[in-house]
Amino acid sequence: MTTVRHRVILHAYVTEKAMDEMERMNKLEFVVDRRANRAEIKRAVEETYQCKVAKVNVKFVPAGKIATVRFKPEFSAEDIGSRAGVF
């Protein structure tokens, strides 16, 4: 793998739906660089927040590229969200 050529995670994406998913499904949403792929997003989240990611889904919206990240059960999305500045 090459070094990270761009900043992957831009900031947390906070909506009512995202907050509900954080509580019920152990997920967080992030606005990410449009050039980043799923593997780069997963690696960036794991390195930044010292956690393990189970799955990454991406969608394109007018605000940019949104990554929905589901964490493994041993890691709490609420704890990671507090470190990411959601609260």
N, CA, C and O atoms as a GROMACS GRO file, in nm:
protein
  348
    1MET      N    1   0.083  -0.119   0.000
    1MET     CA    2   0.000   0.000   0.000
    1MET      C    3   0.087   0.125   0.000
    1MET      O    4   0.198   0.125   0.054
    2THR      N    5   0.037   0.227  -0.060
    2THR     CA    6   0.108   0.354  -0.063
    2THR      C    7   0.068   0.437   0.058
    2THR      O    8  -0.025   0.403   0.130
    3THR      N    9   0.139   0.545   0.078
    3THR     CA   10   0.102   0.634   0.188
    3THR      C   11  -0.029   0.705   0.153
    3THR      O   12  -0.066   0.714   0.036
    4VAL      N   13  -0.097   0.752   0.254
    4VAL     CA   14  -0.224   0.820   0.231
    4VAL      C   15  -0.195   0.948   0.153
    4VAL      O   16  -0.119   1.034   0.198
    5ARG      N   17  -0.256   0.961   0.036
    5ARG     CA   18  -0.227   1.075  -0.051
    5ARG      C   19  -0.323   1.190  -0.032
    5ARG      O   20  -0.306   1.296  -0.093
    6HIS      N   21  -0.424   1.171   0.051
    6HIS     CA   22  -0.520   1.277   0.078
    6HIS      C   23  -0.582   1.253   0.214
    6HIS      O   24  -0.575   1.143   0.268
    7ARG      N   25  -0.641   1.354   0.268
    7ARG     CA   26  -0.709   1.344   0.397
    7ARG      C   27  -0.839   1.270   0.375
    7ARG      O   28  -0.922   1.315   0.297
    8VAL      N   29  -0.860   1.158   0.442
    8VAL     CA   30  -0.975   1.073   0.417
    8VAL      C   31  -1.098   1.120   0.494
    8VAL      O   32  -1.201   1.150   0.434
    9ILE      N   33  -1.089   1.126   0.626
    9ILE     CA   34  -1.203   1.164   0.710
    9ILE      C   35  -1.204   1.316   0.724
    9ILE      O   36  -1.108   1.375   0.773
   10LEU      N   37  -1.313   1.379   0.680
   10LEU     CA   38  -1.323   1.524   0.691
   10LEU      C   39  -1.386   1.565   0.824
   10LEU      O   40  -1.330   1.646   0.897
   11HIS      N   41  -1.504   1.508   0.856
   11HIS     CA   42  -1.570   1.534   0.984
   11HIS      C   43  -1.686   1.439   1.001
   11HIS      O   44  -1.728   1.372   0.906
   12ALA      N   45  -1.740   1.433   1.124
   12ALA     CA   46  -1.856   1.350   1.152
   12ALA      C   47  -1.980   1.413   1.089
   12ALA      O   48  -1.990   1.536   1.080
   13TYR      N   49  -2.074   1.330   1.046
   13TYR     CA   50  -2.198   1.375   0.984
   13TYR      C   51  -2.310   1.345   1.082
   13TYR      O   52  -2.345   1.229   1.104
   14VAL      N   53  -2.366   1.449   1.142
   14VAL     CA   54  -2.464   1.431   1.250
   14VAL      C   55  -2.603   1.471   1.203
   14VAL      O   56  -2.627   1.587   1.169
   15THR      N   57  -2.693   1.374   1.202
   15THR     CA   58  -2.835   1.396   1.174
   15THR      C   59  -2.914   1.314   1.276
   15THR      O   60  -2.856   1.236   1.352
   16GLU      N   61  -3.045   1.331   1.277
   16GLU     CA   62  -3.127   1.250   1.369
   16GLU      C   63  -3.117   1.103   1.334
   16GLU      O   64  -3.109   1.018   1.424
   17LYS      N   65  -3.117   1.072   1.207
   17LYS     CA   66  -3.105   0.932   1.163
   17LYS      C   67  -2.970   0.875   1.205
   17LYS      O   68  -2.962   0.762   1.251
   18ALA      N   69  -2.864   0.953   1.190
   18ALA     CA   70  -2.730   0.907   1.228
   18ALA      C   71  -2.723   0.882   1.379
   18ALA      O   72  -2.661   0.785   1.422
   19MET      N   73  -2.784   0.968   1.457
   19MET     CA   74  -2.785   0.949   1.603
   19MET      C   75  -2.862   0.824   1.641
   19MET      O   76  -2.822   0.751   1.732
   20ASP      N   77  -2.974   0.798   1.572
   20ASP     CA   78  -3.052   0.677   1.598
   20ASP      C   79  -2.972   0.552   1.564
   20ASP      O   80  -2.972   0.454   1.639
   21GLU      N   81  -2.904   0.555   1.449
   21GLU     CA   82  -2.821   0.440   1.409
   21GLU      C   83  -2.705   0.420   1.506
   21GLU      O   84  -2.663   0.306   1.529
   22MET      N   85  -2.652   0.528   1.561
   22MET     CA   86  -2.543   0.517   1.657
   22MET      C   87  -2.590   0.440   1.780
   22MET      O   88  -2.517   0.354   1.832
   23GLU      N   89  -2.709   0.470   1.827
   23GLU     CA   90  -2.760   0.405   1.947
   23GLU      C   91  -2.806   0.262   1.921
   23GLU      O   92  -2.776   0.171   1.999
   24ARG      N   93  -2.879   0.241   1.812
   24ARG     CA   94  -2.939   0.110   1.787
   24ARG      C   95  -2.849   0.011   1.714
   24ARG      O   96  -2.854  -0.109   1.741
   25MET      N   97  -2.766   0.061   1.620
   25MET     CA   98  -2.695  -0.030   1.531
   25MET      C   99  -2.542  -0.018   1.539
   25MET      O  100  -2.472  -0.080   1.459
   26ASN      N  101  -2.490   0.060   1.633
   26ASN     CA  102  -2.345   0.075   1.652
   26ASN      C  103  -2.277   0.130   1.526
   26ASN      O  104  -2.173   0.079   1.484
   27LYS      N  105  -2.336   0.235   1.467
   27LYS     CA  106  -2.284   0.295   1.345
   27LYS      C  107  -2.258   0.444   1.365
   27LYS      O  108  -2.323   0.509   1.447
   28LEU      N  109  -2.164   0.496   1.289
   28LEU     CA  110  -2.138   0.640   1.281
   28LEU      C  111  -2.128   0.678   1.134
   28LEU      O  112  -2.092   0.596   1.050
   29GLU      N  113  -2.159   0.804   1.104
   29GLU     CA  114  -2.145   0.854   0.968
   29GLU      C  115  -2.040   0.964   0.965
   29GLU      O  116  -2.031   1.047   1.056
   30PHE      N  117  -1.960   0.962   0.858
   30PHE     CA  118  -1.854   1.060   0.838
   30PHE      C  119  -1.862   1.116   0.697
   30PHE      O  120  -1.893   1.043   0.603
   31VAL      N  121  -1.832   1.245   0.682
   31VAL     CA  122  -1.811   1.302   0.550
   31VAL      C  123  -1.665   1.271   0.517
   31VAL      O  124  -1.574   1.302   0.594
   32VAL      N  125  -1.645   1.209   0.400
   32VAL     CA  126  -1.510   1.166   0.362
   32VAL      C  127  -1.474   1.225   0.226
   32VAL      O  128  -1.560   1.275   0.154
   33ASP      N  129  -1.347   1.218   0.193
   33ASP     CA  130  -1.297   1.265   0.065
   33ASP      C  131  -1.361   1.183  -0.047
   33ASP      O  132  -1.373   1.061  -0.036
   34ARG      N  133  -1.402   1.248  -0.155
   34ARG     CA  134  -1.470   1.182  -0.266
   34ARG      C  135  -1.381   1.078  -0.335
   34ARG      O  136  -1.432   0.986  -0.398
   35ARG      N  137  -1.249   1.092  -0.323
   35ARG     CA  138  -1.157   0.999  -0.388
   35ARG      C  139  -1.129   0.875  -0.305
   35ARG      O  140  -1.071   0.780  -0.356
   36ALA      N  141  -1.169   0.873  -0.178
   36ALA     CA  142  -1.138   0.762  -0.087
   36ALA      C  143  -1.226   0.642  -0.119
   36ALA      O  144  -1.345   0.655  -0.145
   37ASN      N  145  -1.165   0.523  -0.115
   37ASN     CA  146  -1.243   0.401  -0.133
   37ASN      C  147  -1.272   0.340   0.005
   37ASN      O  148  -1.227   0.391   0.107
   38ARG      N  149  -1.347   0.231   0.007
   38ARG     CA  150  -1.389   0.171   0.133
   38ARG      C  151  -1.271   0.125   0.218
   38ARG      O  152  -1.271   0.145   0.340
   39ALA      N  153  -1.172   0.066   0.156
   39ALA     CA  154  -1.056   0.017   0.231
   39ALA      C  155  -0.980   0.133   0.296
   39ALA      O  156  -0.937   0.122   0.411
   40GLU      N  157  -0.964   0.243   0.224
   40GLU     CA  158  -0.897   0.360   0.281
   40GLU      C  159  -0.976   0.420   0.396
   40GLU      O  160  -0.919   0.462   0.496
   41ILE      N  161  -1.108   0.423   0.382
   41ILE     CA  162  -1.195   0.476   0.488
   41ILE      C  163  -1.183   0.388   0.612
   41ILE      O  164  -1.167   0.439   0.724
   42LYS      N  165  -1.190   0.258   0.593
   42LYS     CA  166  -1.180   0.164   0.705
   42LYS      C  167  -1.047   0.182   0.777
   42LYS      O  168  -1.043   0.192   0.900
   43ARG      N  169  -0.937   0.187   0.702
   43ARG     CA  170  -0.805   0.202   0.762
   43ARG      C  171  -0.794   0.335   0.837
   43ARG      O  172  -0.738   0.340   0.947
   44ALA      N  173  -0.846   0.442   0.779
   44ALA     CA  174  -0.838   0.575   0.843
   44ALA      C  175  -0.917   0.578   0.973
   44ALA      O  176  -0.869   0.633   1.073
   45VAL      N  177  -1.036   0.519   0.975
   45VAL     CA  178  -1.118   0.518   1.098
   45VAL      C  179  -1.050   0.434   1.205
   45VAL      O  180  -1.043   0.475   1.321
   46GLU      N  181  -1.000   0.316   1.167
   46GLU     CA  182  -0.935   0.229   1.265
   46GLU      C  183  -0.810   0.294   1.324
   46GLU      O  184  -0.785   0.283   1.444
   47GLU      N  185  -0.731   0.362   1.241
   47GLU     CA  186  -0.609   0.426   1.290
   47GLU      C  187  -0.640   0.550   1.373
   47GLU      O  188  -0.573   0.576   1.473
   48THR      N  189  -0.739   0.626   1.332
   48THR     CA  190  -0.771   0.751   1.402
   48THR      C  191  -0.834   0.726   1.538
   48THR      O  192  -0.799   0.793   1.636
   49TYR      N  193  -0.926   0.630   1.546
   49TYR     CA  194  -1.003   0.609   1.669
   49TYR      C  195  -0.967   0.481   1.743
   49TYR      O  196  -1.036   0.445   1.839
   50GLN      N  197  -0.860   0.411   1.703
   50GLN     CA  198  -0.815   0.288   1.769
   50GLN      C  199  -0.930   0.191   1.795
   50GLN      O  200  -0.959   0.158   1.910
   51CYS      N  201  -0.995   0.148   1.689
   51CYS     CA  202  -1.109   0.058   1.698
   51CYS      C  203  -1.104  -0.040   1.581
   51CYS      O  204  -1.012  -0.036   1.499
   52LYS      N  205  -1.202  -0.129   1.575
   52LYS     CA  206  -1.214  -0.223   1.463
   52LYS      C  207  -1.346  -0.198   1.392
   52LYS      O  208  -1.451  -0.187   1.456
   53VAL      N  209  -1.340  -0.190   1.260
   53VAL     CA  210  -1.458  -0.163   1.178
   53VAL      C  211  -1.509  -0.294   1.120
   53VAL      O  212  -1.432  -0.374   1.069
   54ALA      N  213  -1.640  -0.315   1.129
   54ALA     CA  214  -1.701  -0.436   1.073
   54ALA      C  215  -1.738  -0.416   0.926
   54ALA      O  216  -1.718  -0.506   0.845
   55LYS      N  217  -1.791  -0.297   0.892
   55LYS     CA  218  -1.838  -0.275   0.756
   55LYS      C  219  -1.841  -0.126   0.725
   55LYS      O  220  -1.862  -0.043   0.814
   56VAL      N  221  -1.820  -0.092   0.598
   56VAL     CA  222  -1.826   0.046   0.552
   56VAL      C  223  -1.920   0.054   0.432
   56VAL      O  224  -1.902  -0.019   0.334
   57ASN      N  225  -2.018   0.140   0.438
   57ASN     CA  226  -2.106   0.170   0.325
   57ASN      C  227  -2.086   0.316   0.288
   57ASN      O  228  -2.062   0.400   0.374
   58VAL      N  229  -2.095   0.346   0.158
   58VAL     CA  230  -2.078   0.484   0.114
   58VAL      C  231  -2.196   0.527   0.029
   58VAL      O  232  -2.261   0.446  -0.038
   59LYS      N  233  -2.223   0.657   0.034
   59LYS     CA  234  -2.328   0.715  -0.050
   59LYS      C  235  -2.286   0.855  -0.088
   59LYS      O  236  -2.212   0.921  -0.014
   60PHE      N  237  -2.333   0.900  -0.202
   60PHE     CA  238  -2.304   1.035  -0.249
   60PHE      C  239  -2.428   1.121  -0.230
   60PHE      O  240  -2.538   1.084  -0.273
   61VAL      N  241  -2.409   1.235  -0.167
   61VAL     CA  242  -2.515   1.332  -0.142
   61VAL      C  243  -2.462   1.469  -0.186
   61VAL      O  244  -2.342   1.483  -0.209
   62PRO      N  245  -2.549   1.569  -0.197
   62PRO     CA  246  -2.499   1.701  -0.236
   62PRO      C  247  -2.390   1.756  -0.144
   62PRO      O  248  -2.306   1.834  -0.188
   63ALA      N  249  -2.390   1.714  -0.017
   63ALA     CA  250  -2.287   1.760   0.077
   63ALA      C  251  -2.152   1.693   0.051
   63ALA      O  252  -2.051   1.738   0.104
   64GLY      N  253  -2.148   1.586  -0.028
   64GLY     CA  254  -2.024   1.514  -0.056
   64GLY      C  255  -2.044   1.364  -0.044
   64GLY      O  256  -2.154   1.314  -0.070
   65LYS      N  257  -1.941   1.295  -0.007
   65LYS     CA  258  -1.945   1.150   0.008
   65LYS      C  259  -1.959   1.118   0.156
   65LYS      O  260  -1.880   1.164   0.239
   66ILE      N  261  -2.061   1.039   0.190
   66ILE     CA  262  -2.089   1.003   0.328
   66ILE      C  263  -2.056   0.855   0.346
   66ILE      O  264  -2.102   0.771   0.269
   67ALA      N  265  -1.977   0.824   0.448
   67ALA     CA  266  -1.944   0.686   0.481
   67ALA      C  267  -2.016   0.648   0.610
   67ALA      O  268  -2.002   0.715   0.712
   68THR      N  269  -2.093   0.539   0.604
   68THR     CA  270  -2.157   0.485   0.723
   68THR      C  271  -2.070   0.370   0.770
   68THR      O  272  -2.052   0.272   0.697
   69VAL      N  273  -2.017   0.381   0.890
   69VAL     CA  274  -1.921   0.285   0.942
   69VAL      C  275  -1.985   0.208   1.057
   69VAL      O  276  -2.028   0.268   1.156
   70ARG      N  277  -1.990   0.074   1.044
   70ARG     CA  278  -2.040  -0.010   1.153
   70ARG      C  279  -1.919  -0.068   1.226
   70ARG      O  280  -1.827  -0.120   1.163
   71PHE      N  281  -1.921  -0.057   1.358
   71PHE     CA  282  -1.810  -0.103   1.440
   71PHE      C  283  -1.837  -0.244   1.490
   71PHE      O  284  -1.952  -0.286   1.500
   72LYS      N  285  -1.731  -0.316   1.522
   72LYS     CA  286  -1.743  -0.450   1.580
   72LYS      C  287  -1.807  -0.435   1.718
   72LYS      O  288  -1.792  -0.331   1.782
   73PRO      N  289  -1.878  -0.540   1.764
   73PRO     CA  290  -1.954  -0.530   1.890
   73PRO      C  291  -1.874  -0.487   2.012
   73PRO      O  292  -1.930  -0.427   2.104
   74GLU      N  293  -1.745  -0.518   2.016
   74GLU     CA  294  -1.666  -0.482   2.134
   74GLU      C  295  -1.632  -0.334   2.142
   74GLU      O  296  -1.576  -0.289   2.243
   75PHE      N  297  -1.663  -0.257   2.037
   75PHE     CA  298  -1.638  -0.113   2.036
   75PHE      C  299  -1.771  -0.038   2.028
   75PHE      O  300  -1.857  -0.072   1.947
   76SER      N  301  -1.787   0.063   2.111
   76SER     CA  302  -1.911   0.139   2.119
   76SER      C  303  -1.906   0.261   2.028
   76SER      O  304  -1.812   0.342   2.036
   77ALA      N  305  -2.005   0.275   1.942
   77ALA     CA  306  -2.012   0.392   1.853
   77ALA      C  307  -2.030   0.520   1.933
   77ALA      O  308  -1.984   0.626   1.890
   78GLU      N  309  -2.096   0.512   2.047
   78GLU     CA  310  -2.115   0.631   2.131
   78GLU      C  311  -1.982   0.680   2.188
   78GLU      O  312  -1.958   0.801   2.192
   79ASP      N  313  -1.896   0.588   2.231
   79ASP     CA  314  -1.764   0.627   2.281
   79ASP      C  315  -1.680   0.688   2.169
   79ASP      O  316  -1.615   0.791   2.189
   80ILE      N  317  -1.681   0.625   2.053
   80ILE     CA  318  -1.606   0.676   1.939
   80ILE      C  319  -1.663   0.809   1.893
   80ILE      O  320  -1.588   0.899   1.856
   81GLY      N  321  -1.795   0.822   1.895
   81GLY     CA  322  -1.861   0.946   1.857
   81GLY      C  323  -1.821   1.062   1.948
   81GLY      O  324  -1.805   1.174   1.902
   82SER      N  325  -1.806   1.034   2.076
   82SER     CA  326  -1.764   1.140   2.168
   82SER      C  327  -1.621   1.184   2.137
   82SER      O  328  -1.589   1.302   2.151
   83ARG      N  329  -1.535   1.092   2.095
   83ARG     CA  330  -1.398   1.129   2.055
   83ARG      C  331  -1.397   1.201   1.922
   83ARG      O  332  -1.308   1.282   1.895
   84ALA      N  333  -1.498   1.173   1.836
   84ALA     CA  334  -1.504   1.235   1.704
   84ALA      C  335  -1.569   1.372   1.709
   84ALA      O  336  -1.570   1.443   1.608
   85GLY      N  337  -1.624   1.411   1.823
   85GLY     CA  338  -1.684   1.543   1.836
   85GLY      C  339  -1.832   1.547   1.801
   85GLY      O  340  -1.885   1.653   1.768
   86VAL      N  341  -1.899   1.433   1.809
   86VAL     CA  342  -2.043   1.429   1.779
   86VAL      C  343  -2.122   1.496   1.890
   86VAL      O  344  -2.222   1.564   1.863
   87PHE      N  345  -2.079   1.479   2.014
   87PHE     CA  346  -2.152   1.534   2.127
   87PHE      C  347  -2.097   1.667   2.169
   87PHE      O  348  -2.147   1.728   2.263
   0.00000   0.00000   0.00000
